[in-house]
């Protein structure tokens, strides 16, 4: 697993970094969702990467190159297939599908957020059966490759994103920890994303958790065990 390429985040102390997160989606039908994802990532102090430029002769090369440099890949899937680069694309795949495959080939953690509702039918491929078949084939490919999070509104989108980013960064950190010490002598700790804004009623617990993790003396790792009934809150925290 390649190490994180992002620079340390100022003000958070030595050893903390932000992740480079590539955001992939169609534009016309998922404009609000795409913006919500990028806003959340920026608030979480991660670096957002996206190179989508419809109609550009270099769109395929630039997008795939940026996928290669990211730490985490985020896909938002709706009901539109999107732009298909005319060059170096014998299968006629959309740029979004090309990016998804490239991230898999590069062994990048892939977070898939799949919309189940269709807010505006005119922005979907429902009226174009051939393109609708391409959309469905891509959605099937995503479902077979990763454990996608489904959403029908922005709240569900952000919940799936926050959970997925935390899991992806933990996976990267675990992979780095398994490398020989000589190979990771200058390795930095991944900065996990903050709690989602929709997690309510846990302010006292979170404050105590921060105090326990940040208090005390010494530079060694600190461990805090959470116990209780299984559920989404515990996983998210």
Protein Blocks (a to p, Z undefined) as FASTA:
>chain_A
ZZdfbdcdehiaghiacddddddddfklmmmmmmmmmmmmmmnopacddfbdghiaklmm
mmmmmmmmpmbdcddddfbebjcdfbhplnopafklmmmmmmmmnopacdddddfbdfbl
klmcklmmklmmmmmmmmmmmmmmpccdddfbfklmmmmmmmmmmmmmmmmmmmmmmpcf
klmmmpccdddddddfklghilmmmmmmmmmmmgcedjbdcddddeddddfklmmZZ
